[in-house]
């Protein structure tokens, strides 16, 4: 009998401190108008806790939606490019904090494509019988690695986490087809040179953030095009069979392009970049979570998804939702405020980096 990997749980965690475009314009030479029209972003979140804490809240919400206990899990995958430490991994902190003592736990870094990569490999693991109940998380604290003096990249990103539970079933649902790739010739167009230190907080040196926006844009369009065509070909489905589009949230213009390509109207395209910016591996699970909460995803819907990220990694998937769109237990746990605003959190880091650049110029 054929085994599928149904999405039975979904959850998210958005840190409470909000940085608006106008907040950014108080210390960067930018404007709400520029950011809004070029990217679609209006605000983003800034976290005061590490990636593993964001991941754990999202994970608890996903487990609640699935009606599972942590001990039911046999695998935890955390997609992230901003782990708290290099060793040990974020997934082991989540395993400990959830009390999921029977779960294997590893991190996966395909930058913004990590969550779809995670779904791809978790689905294969469930289909072969290697695993039965898998928790996949996308979690990032990108605000601690950005160069806050560089307007071309600082305005684009934010913090957050999202999670999904996949469970073995004989019903035809979950990820029906997926394709993941990497265009490694373009490794350098999105790169952070950190050596062994990768946290701007408490660090006053320079960690160059290489970012070539237009090249990323061009390669992303090409890669997603190819990946989407592949998953349509593999399933034999056409754009007429698609109920909604849930894409990576990197730029509203890219999302509009994808919607046109997949022939999905605006009301069936999930867009939340205006609220959160690009949260890298977390954009996809947060978008799925909100699509279910807002009733965009209906029982049995067919969804197309596409992602790209540093590497340049790329991917697409066709997902069939199961019959349940309501959580089994309440999945609205949030991270409380610690009283600090987004500017409280970021301005000291900005100042440190600005001084380091100034010093470099005088050397
Ligand atoms: N505020 C004001 N002006 C700015 C800003 C800013 N934040 N950033 C750049 N500018 C200026 C530039 O200096 C340039 O000025 P000039 O014409 O005087 O030289 C002008 O605006 C145009 O800059 P471009 O880089 O050409 O702007 P573009 O229209 O290409 O938009 C963007 C930039 C939004 C980054 C776009 O290239 C893009 O969306 N790229 C792909 C998506 C992406 O890179 N997302 C980031 C995440 S990567 C990922 O998800 C893996």
Boltz pocket constraint, residues with backbone or C-beta under 6 A from the ligand:
constraints:
  - pocket:
      binder: B
      contacts: [[A, 29], [A, 30], [A, 31], [A, 34], [A, 35], [A, 38], [A, 39], [A, 111], [A, 112], [A, 151], [A, 152], [A, 153], [A, 155], [A, 156], [A, 190], [A, 212], [A, 213], [A, 214], [A, 215], [A, 216], [A, 217], [A, 249], [A, 250], [A, 251], [A, 278], [A, 280], [A, 308], [A, 309], [A, 310]]
      max_distance: 6.0
